[in-house]
């Protein structure tokens, strides 16, 4: 039992350090050696838990990257209350809540989509599953809003969901180019205008 716990702690340490390095330096430029140096563990410890960097990359996406999106953008959509207000609050509050490093480095998921999304089917599937889960949650809250008459019943729920995800991820990338939040604040103004168009 103690050995199993130690093993899990080691795996979590490797995943945490790998995520931080992938986010800061990029996936392709981060080697196994660099990750293990950060953990202060031996390279043998890595191969005890993972076959290769691809397996680790998939684990980082499934465990760390997905959790960020679920906690920040998916779980809050499940709250009870006015669906339109929930939709508006989740997107705007999330953008305003990012610390400086997250604004400077962008969205970890989006960074990985751009860097490795088309290089390996395993990465592609892991990243796509996050987008699909987010899209489904958005469609559900939009449909709920239609039923409660807080959201325009004539809109295409899937189209709106995809647009909101794409616009959100787009501004997360664009914000990396600027030294302040002016561009982000302009985006939030535009987002509010768009959301008011789907409000009932």
Residue, then its C-alpha position, 0 to 999 in steps of 0.5 A: x500500500x505504501x509503495x503504491x502511494x509512493x508510486x502515485x506521488x512520483x507519477x503526479x510529480x512527473x506530470x506536474x513538472x512536465x505540465x509546467x515545462x510544456x506550458x512555459x517552454x513548449x512541448x517539443x523543446x521539453x525533453x524527458x531529461x529536462x523534466x526529470x531534472x526538475x523532479x530531481x528523480x532519476x530517468x529510471x523513475x520516468x521509464x518505470x511509469x511511462x513508456x515514452x514522452x508521448x504517453x506522458x504527453x497524453x497523461x498531461x493532457x488528460x489529467x492536468x489540461x483537462x482539469x483546468x478546462x473542466x474546473x474553469x469552463x465546464x463545471x460552472x456551466x452546470x450551476x443552477x440559475x438563469x442560463x444566460x447569466x451563467x453563460x455570461x458570467x463563466x466566460x467573462x469571470x474566467x477571462x478576468x480571473x487569469x493571473x499575469x503568467x496565464x495571460x502572458x503564456x496563453x491557454x495551455x490547451x490551445x498552445x498544445x493544439x497549435x503545437x502538437x494537435x496534428x502531429x500524433x493521433x493520441x494528442x489529437x484525440x485527447x485534446x479533441x475530447x476536451x473540446x467536445x466535452x466543453x461544447x456539449x456542456x455549452x449546448x446543454x446550458x444554451x438549450x436550458x436557456x431556450x427552455x427557460x426563455x432566457x436565451x433566444x429560441x431561434x439560435x443554433x445552439x451548437x454553432x453558438x457553442x463552437x463560436x464561443x469556444x473559438x473566440x475565447x481561445x482566440x483571445x487567449x492566444x492574442x493576449x500573449x502579444x500585448x503587455x496589458x489588458x487593453x485588448x482583453x477588455x475590448x474583447x470582453x466588450x465585444x463578447x457582451x455585445x454578442x451575448x446580448x444578441x442571443x439573449x431573449 
